[in-house]
Amino acid sequence: MQELHEWNLSYGEARGLQTQLAGRVRFTSLRRQPRLIVGLDCAFSKDGKRIFAAAVVLKVAGVNGGSAGQPDCLELQHVETVSAVQDTRFPYIPGLLSFREAPVCLEAAGKLSRQPDLFMIDGQGVAHPRRLGLAAHLGLFFEKPTVGCAKSRLTGTFEEPGTEKGAWSPLRDGEEVIGAVVRTRSRVKPVFVSVGHKCRLEDAIRLTLACTTRYRIPEPTRLAHQAVSTLK
């Protein structure tokens, strides 16, 4: 795990750093199927003074072929869950949430007993006004393939994808494609997928769908959300 920067930053310093770090995000194809995937999520206490993070490690035990027209689905086995709690250090500023959330996520990830092949994070990757959401920011620290899978849109425009699981449409900022709006369950509202680091959008879409079973949210981030909710 890299030490990219300190966290005691002003608003202007944080914005400038986002722009600088966004230029270091790499869009490269995955070389192999991930064998260990970590789901990562965080949450705040009711008073906002503390922040919690949970990282859930899942082992890919097999691949089930999807039915006609449906994507393959990964068989995932739980390996471990780790967590961290910190005092909130950075104020709530839209567009700079990763400076508020990343430190506790890094602490949790630092407790993993095994190094994963890929992180799937509940948050935006490059689908961010300055192309550095939480998943992209953390991906640079991890130096691992990282996928952002968010429940809602932060920025960009899109056309509604088809109603069946596997349908998706591009999320655009002007002419630039910054992510994908992915239907992970038929006739259920989609999720917003984007590259965090060291993968391509097609990889991020494929893995999001492959990790989704009976629920709208892919298993790595769904289980991380459950764990952090229990911790909170």
Salt bridges, closest charged atoms under 4 A:
ASP41 OD2 - HIS225 ND1 3.05
GLU107 OE2 - LYS111 NZ 3.96
ASP117 OD1 - ARG32 NH2 3.22
ASP122 OD2 - LYS151 NZ 2.39
GLU143 OE2 - HIS197 NE2 3.08
GLU143 OE1 - LYS198 NZ 2.99
GLU160 OE2 - ARG183 NH2 3.26
GLU164 OE2 - ARG187 NH1 2.50
ASP173 OD2 - ARG131 NH2 2.96
GLU176 OE1 - ARG131 NH2 2.96
ASP203 OD1 - ARG206 NH2 3.75
GLU219 OE2 - ARG222 NE 2.67
